[in-house]
Amino acid sequence: MPFIDIFAWIVLIVLVVTIVAVVAALGLMPGRIARRRGHPWAEAVTVGSWATLVFGFVFWPLVLIWAYVDVPARREPPR
């Protein structure tokens, strides 16, 4: 096998490993952000992140925004 074929296989393997690592990092990012910020639905953000990556990536930016949204504090009723 010539050197160029071996080099092509090495490049292909590095490319596949890099793509898998990027997808894993994108899947983990919103959940980690939500947990760090104390989001009340951090687990739902995590599930939403992985679900959108598996089913097409379209709503992933919305899940990322959801990880940053703060839930307003409950107001006390007037006495």
Chimera marker file (.cmm) of the C-alpha trace (Angstrom):
<marker_set name="trace">
<marker id="1" x="0.000" y="0.000" z="0.000" r="1" g="1" b="0" radius="0.5"/>
<marker id="2" x="1.541" y="3.329" z="-1.035" r="1" g="1" b="0" radius="0.5"/>
<marker id="3" x="2.192" y="6.074" z="1.476" r="1" g="1" b="0" radius="0.5"/>
<marker id="4" x="-0.576" y="8.301" z="0.059" r="1" g="1" b="0" radius="0.5"/>
<marker id="5" x="-3.197" y="5.610" z="0.798" r="1" g="1" b="0" radius="0.5"/>
<marker id="6" x="-2.018" y="5.261" z="4.397" r="1" g="1" b="0" radius="0.5"/>
<marker id="7" x="-2.029" y="9.035" z="4.789" r="1" g="1" b="0" radius="0.5"/>
<marker id="8" x="-5.559" y="9.211" z="3.346" r="1" g="1" b="0" radius="0.5"/>
<marker id="9" x="-6.789" y="6.616" z="5.868" r="1" g="1" b="0" radius="0.5"/>
<marker id="10" x="-5.174" y="8.503" z="8.741" r="1" g="1" b="0" radius="0.5"/>
<marker id="11" x="-6.813" y="11.756" z="7.609" r="1" g="1" b="0" radius="0.5"/>
<marker id="12" x="-10.178" y="10.005" z="7.282" r="1" g="1" b="0" radius="0.5"/>
<marker id="13" x="-9.945" y="8.510" z="10.783" r="1" g="1" b="0" radius="0.5"/>
<marker id="14" x="-8.943" y="11.856" z="12.313" r="1" g="1" b="0" radius="0.5"/>
<marker id="15" x="-11.843" y="13.535" z="10.501" r="1" g="1" b="0" radius="0.5"/>
<marker id="16" x="-14.390" y="10.995" z="11.776" r="1" g="1" b="0" radius="0.5"/>
<marker id="17" x="-13.085" y="11.240" z="15.358" r="1" g="1" b="0" radius="0.5"/>
<marker id="18" x="-13.235" y="15.045" z="15.173" r="1" g="1" b="0" radius="0.5"/>
<marker id="19" x="-16.828" y="15.020" z="13.896" r="1" g="1" b="0" radius="0.5"/>
<marker id="20" x="-17.897" y="12.625" z="16.666" r="1" g="1" b="0" radius="0.5"/>
<marker id="21" x="-16.192" y="14.812" z="19.284" r="1" g="1" b="0" radius="0.5"/>
<marker id="22" x="-17.863" y="17.979" z="17.963" r="1" g="1" b="0" radius="0.5"/>
<marker id="23" x="-21.321" y="16.353" z="17.975" r="1" g="1" b="0" radius="0.5"/>
<marker id="24" x="-20.758" y="15.110" z="21.535" r="1" g="1" b="0" radius="0.5"/>
<marker id="25" x="-19.618" y="18.566" z="22.670" r="1" g="1" b="0" radius="0.5"/>
<marker id="26" x="-22.668" y="20.200" z="21.065" r="1" g="1" b="0" radius="0.5"/>
<marker id="27" x="-24.966" y="17.645" z="22.700" r="1" g="1" b="0" radius="0.5"/>
<marker id="28" x="-23.507" y="18.241" z="26.154" r="1" g="1" b="0" radius="0.5"/>
<marker id="29" x="-23.185" y="22.028" z="26.034" r="1" g="1" b="0" radius="0.5"/>
<marker id="30" x="-26.780" y="23.248" z="26.721" r="1" g="1" b="0" radius="0.5"/>
<marker id="31" x="-27.276" y="20.758" z="29.564" r="1" g="1" b="0" radius="0.5"/>
<marker id="32" x="-24.048" y="21.789" z="31.249" r="1" g="1" b="0" radius="0.5"/>
<marker id="33" x="-24.904" y="25.466" z="30.888" r="1" g="1" b="0" radius="0.5"/>
<marker id="34" x="-28.369" y="24.896" z="32.348" r="1" g="1" b="0" radius="0.5"/>
<marker id="35" x="-27.002" y="22.916" z="35.325" r="1" g="1" b="0" radius="0.5"/>
<marker id="36" x="-24.303" y="25.505" z="36.029" r="1" g="1" b="0" radius="0.5"/>
<marker id="37" x="-26.865" y="28.321" z="35.994" r="1" g="1" b="0" radius="0.5"/>
<marker id="38" x="-29.278" y="26.423" z="38.287" r="1" g="1" b="0" radius="0.5"/>
<marker id="39" x="-32.003" y="26.091" z="35.674" r="1" g="1" b="0" radius="0.5"/>
<marker id="40" x="-35.084" y="24.367" z="37.139" r="1" g="1" b="0" radius="0.5"/>
<marker id="41" x="-35.494" y="22.194" z="34.013" r="1" g="1" b="0" radius="0.5"/>
<marker id="42" x="-31.844" y="21.364" z="33.392" r="1" g="1" b="0" radius="0.5"/>
<marker id="43" x="-32.597" y="17.720" z="32.640" r="1" g="1" b="0" radius="0.5"/>
<marker id="44" x="-35.208" y="18.718" z="30.050" r="1" g="1" b="0" radius="0.5"/>
<marker id="45" x="-32.680" y="21.037" z="28.412" r="1" g="1" b="0" radius="0.5"/>
<marker id="46" x="-30.201" y="18.147" z="28.233" r="1" g="1" b="0" radius="0.5"/>
<marker id="47" x="-32.750" y="15.789" z="26.690" r="1" g="1" b="0" radius="0.5"/>
<marker id="48" x="-33.871" y="18.486" z="24.267" r="1" g="1" b="0" radius="0.5"/>
<marker id="49" x="-30.301" y="19.101" z="23.185" r="1" g="1" b="0" radius="0.5"/>
<marker id="50" x="-29.620" y="15.451" z="22.379" r="1" g="1" b="0" radius="0.5"/>
<marker id="51" x="-33.026" y="14.988" z="20.750" r="1" g="1" b="0" radius="0.5"/>
<marker id="52" x="-32.544" y="17.922" z="18.407" r="1" g="1" b="0" radius="0.5"/>
<marker id="53" x="-29.069" y="16.713" z="17.421" r="1" g="1" b="0" radius="0.5"/>
<marker id="54" x="-30.428" y="13.247" z="16.633" r="1" g="1" b="0" radius="0.5"/>
<marker id="55" x="-33.445" y="14.536" z="14.722" r="1" g="1" b="0" radius="0.5"/>
<marker id="56" x="-31.909" y="17.218" z="12.575" r="1" g="1" b="0" radius="0.5"/>
<marker id="57" x="-30.222" y="20.020" z="14.539" r="1" g="1" b="0" radius="0.5"/>
<marker id="58" x="-32.937" y="22.554" z="13.598" r="1" g="1" b="0" radius="0.5"/>
<marker id="59" x="-34.122" y="23.396" z="17.120" r="1" g="1" b="0" radius="0.5"/>
<marker id="60" x="-30.711" y="23.090" z="18.814" r="1" g="1" b="0" radius="0.5"/>
<marker id="61" x="-30.198" y="26.901" z="18.915" r="1" g="1" b="0" radius="0.5"/>
<marker id="62" x="-33.567" y="27.244" z="20.682" r="1" g="1" b="0" radius="0.5"/>
<marker id="63" x="-32.490" y="24.703" z="23.302" r="1" g="1" b="0" radius="0.5"/>
<marker id="64" x="-29.265" y="26.652" z="23.777" r="1" g="1" b="0" radius="0.5"/>
<marker id="65" x="-31.284" y="29.832" z="24.346" r="1" g="1" b="0" radius="0.5"/>
<marker id="66" x="-33.558" y="27.902" z="26.724" r="1" g="1" b="0" radius="0.5"/>
<marker id="67" x="-30.482" y="26.951" z="28.787" r="1" g="1" b="0" radius="0.5"/>
<marker id="68" x="-29.797" y="30.664" z="29.359" r="1" g="1" b="0" radius="0.5"/>
<marker id="69" x="-33.389" y="31.708" z="30.134" r="1" g="1" b="0" radius="0.5"/>
<marker id="70" x="-33.977" y="32.545" z="33.761" r="1" g="1" b="0" radius="0.5"/>
<marker id="71" x="-37.325" y="31.585" z="35.216" r="1" g="1" b="0" radius="0.5"/>
<marker id="72" x="-38.971" y="34.616" z="36.784" r="1" g="1" b="0" radius="0.5"/>
<marker id="73" x="-39.346" y="34.436" z="40.552" r="1" g="1" b="0" radius="0.5"/>
<marker id="74" x="-42.827" y="33.891" z="41.898" r="1" g="1" b="0" radius="0.5"/>
<marker id="75" x="-44.433" y="37.032" z="43.153" r="1" g="1" b="0" radius="0.5"/>
<marker id="76" x="-45.969" y="37.028" z="46.575" r="1" g="1" b="0" radius="0.5"/>
<marker id="77" x="-49.698" y="37.760" z="46.571" r="1" g="1" b="0" radius="0.5"/>
<marker id="78" x="-50.581" y="41.111" z="48.142" r="1" g="1" b="0" radius="0.5"/>
<marker id="79" x="-51.739" y="40.986" z="51.764" r="1" g="1" b="0" radius="0.5"/>
<link id1="1" id2="2" r="1" g="1" b="0" radius="0.2"/>
<link id1="2" id2="3" r="1" g="1" b="0" radius="0.2"/>
<link id1="3" id2="4" r="1" g="1" b="0" radius="0.2"/>
<link id1="4" id2="5" r="1" g="1" b="0" radius="0.2"/>
<link id1="5" id2="6" r="1" g="1" b="0" radius="0.2"/>
<link id1="6" id2="7" r="1" g="1" b="0" radius="0.2"/>
<link id1="7" id2="8" r="1" g="1" b="0" radius="0.2"/>
<link id1="8" id2="9" r="1" g="1" b="0" radius="0.2"/>
<link id1="9" id2="10" r="1" g="1" b="0" radius="0.2"/>
<link id1="10" id2="11" r="1" g="1" b="0" radius="0.2"/>
<link id1="11" id2="12" r="1" g="1" b="0" radius="0.2"/>
<link id1="12" id2="13" r="1" g="1" b="0" radius="0.2"/>
<link id1="13" id2="14" r="1" g="1" b="0" radius="0.2"/>
<link id1="14" id2="15" r="1" g="1" b="0" radius="0.2"/>
<link id1="15" id2="16" r="1" g="1" b="0" radius="0.2"/>
<link id1="16" id2="17" r="1" g="1" b="0" radius="0.2"/>
<link id1="17" id2="18" r="1" g="1" b="0" radius="0.2"/>
<link id1="18" id2="19" r="1" g="1" b="0" radius="0.2"/>
<link id1="19" id2="20" r="1" g="1" b="0" radius="0.2"/>
<link id1="20" id2="21" r="1" g="1" b="0" radius="0.2"/>
<link id1="21" id2="22" r="1" g="1" b="0" radius="0.2"/>
<link id1="22" id2="23" r="1" g="1" b="0" radius="0.2"/>
<link id1="23" id2="24" r="1" g="1" b="0" radius="0.2"/>
<link id1="24" id2="25" r="1" g="1" b="0" radius="0.2"/>
<link id1="25" id2="26" r="1" g="1" b="0" radius="0.2"/>
<link id1="26" id2="27" r="1" g="1" b="0" radius="0.2"/>
<link id1="27" id2="28" r="1" g="1" b="0" radius="0.2"/>
<link id1="28" id2="29" r="1" g="1" b="0" radius="0.2"/>
<link id1="29" id2="30" r="1" g="1" b="0" radius="0.2"/>
<link id1="30" id2="31" r="1" g="1" b="0" radius="0.2"/>
<link id1="31" id2="32" r="1" g="1" b="0" radius="0.2"/>
<link id1="32" id2="33" r="1" g="1" b="0" radius="0.2"/>
<link id1="33" id2="34" r="1" g="1" b="0" radius="0.2"/>
<link id1="34" id2="35" r="1" g="1" b="0" radius="0.2"/>
<link id1="35" id2="36" r="1" g="1" b="0" radius="0.2"/>
<link id1="36" id2="37" r="1" g="1" b="0" radius="0.2"/>
<link id1="37" id2="38" r="1" g="1" b="0" radius="0.2"/>
<link id1="38" id2="39" r="1" g="1" b="0" radius="0.2"/>
<link id1="39" id2="40" r="1" g="1" b="0" radius="0.2"/>
<link id1="40" id2="41" r="1" g="1" b="0" radius="0.2"/>
<link id1="41" id2="42" r="1" g="1" b="0" radius="0.2"/>
<link id1="42" id2="43" r="1" g="1" b="0" radius="0.2"/>
<link id1="43" id2="44" r="1" g="1" b="0" radius="0.2"/>
<link id1="44" id2="45" r="1" g="1" b="0" radius="0.2"/>
<link id1="45" id2="46" r="1" g="1" b="0" radius="0.2"/>
<link id1="46" id2="47" r="1" g="1" b="0" radius="0.2"/>
<link id1="47" id2="48" r="1" g="1" b="0" radius="0.2"/>
<link id1="48" id2="49" r="1" g="1" b="0" radius="0.2"/>
<link id1="49" id2="50" r="1" g="1" b="0" radius="0.2"/>
<link id1="50" id2="51" r="1" g="1" b="0" radius="0.2"/>
<link id1="51" id2="52" r="1" g="1" b="0" radius="0.2"/>
<link id1="52" id2="53" r="1" g="1" b="0" radius="0.2"/>
<link id1="53" id2="54" r="1" g="1" b="0" radius="0.2"/>
<link id1="54" id2="55" r="1" g="1" b="0" radius="0.2"/>
<link id1="55" id2="56" r="1" g="1" b="0" radius="0.2"/>
<link id1="56" id2="57" r="1" g="1" b="0" radius="0.2"/>
<link id1="57" id2="58" r="1" g="1" b="0" radius="0.2"/>
<link id1="58" id2="59" r="1" g="1" b="0" radius="0.2"/>
<link id1="59" id2="60" r="1" g="1" b="0" radius="0.2"/>
<link id1="60" id2="61" r="1" g="1" b="0" radius="0.2"/>
<link id1="61" id2="62" r="1" g="1" b="0" radius="0.2"/>
<link id1="62" id2="63" r="1" g="1" b="0" radius="0.2"/>
<link id1="63" id2="64" r="1" g="1" b="0" radius="0.2"/>
<link id1="64" id2="65" r="1" g="1" b="0" radius="0.2"/>
<link id1="65" id2="66" r="1" g="1" b="0" radius="0.2"/>
<link id1="66" id2="67" r="1" g="1" b="0" radius="0.2"/>
<link id1="67" id2="68" r="1" g="1" b="0" radius="0.2"/>
<link id1="68" id2="69" r="1" g="1" b="0" radius="0.2"/>
<link id1="69" id2="70" r="1" g="1" b="0" radius="0.2"/>
<link id1="70" id2="71" r="1" g="1" b="0" radius="0.2"/>
<link id1="71" id2="72" r="1" g="1" b="0" radius="0.2"/>
<link id1="72" id2="73" r="1" g="1" b="0" radius="0.2"/>
<link id1="73" id2="74" r="1" g="1" b="0" radius="0.2"/>
<link id1="74" id2="75" r="1" g="1" b="0" radius="0.2"/>
<link id1="75" id2="76" r="1" g="1" b="0" radius="0.2"/>
<link id1="76" id2="77" r="1" g="1" b="0" radius="0.2"/>
<link id1="77" id2="78" r="1" g="1" b="0" radius="0.2"/>
<link id1="78" id2="79" r="1" g="1" b="0" radius="0.2"/>
</marker_set>
